[in-house]
Amino acid sequence: MEPDPPNLVLDLLRAIRSDIGSLKADGIEIKERLGLLEGQSASISRRVDRMAGDVEVIKRRLDLVDAGS
């Protein structure tokens, strides 16, 4: 009895499944990293907003701007 010939379609489907699994893992990593970047960006934005407020207080104390503005 001769061995069955290799099933090329099945081999291709297995390779595609492997590639898709790799792409899914990469997508998950990218989403995690993007989430971290968004969090860092929000933190930096809050710090800049606070610094802007502090600069306004300093300007008022040094009489560099009108107290009403």
N, C-alpha and C positions, 0 to 999 in steps of 0.2 A: 504494500500500500504506500502510495506516494504522500508526502506531507502536503498539507494544504498550502496553496500559494499565499504570500503575504497579502493582506487586505489593505491596499493603499488608501482607500477612503477612510477606513478606521484609523489608520496611522495618522493621516492628516487631521482628523477630528481630535485625536488625542493631543497632537501638537498645538492645535488651536485652543483647546481647553487649557493647556498649560500656559499659553501666552495670555489668555484672558485672565487667568488666576493671577499672573504677575502684574497685569495692568490694574486689576482690582486692588491689589496690595499697594501699588504705587499711588493710586487714587486716594486711598485711605490716608496714606502718609502725607500727601499733598494737602488734604483737607485739614489734618491735624496741624500741620505747619502754618497753614493759612489762618486757622483759628488763633494760634499763638501770635502771629503777626498782627491780627486785628486787635487782640487784647493789648499788645504793646503800643499800637498806634493810639488806642483810646487813652491809655495811661499817659502817653506823651502829650496828647491834646489837652487833657485835664491839667497837666503841669504847666503847659504854656498859658492856659487860661488863668491859672492862679498867679503866674509870674506877671501877666499883663495887669492884673489887679494890683499886685504889689508895686509895680512900676508907677501906676496911677497914684497910689498913696504916697510914694516917694516924691513924685512930681509936686503933689499938693503941699507936702511938708516943706519942700524947698521953694515954694511959691513960684514954680515954673509954669503952672497953669492956674486958671481961675478956679476957685473952690466950688463954683456952681456947675462946672462941666465934668 
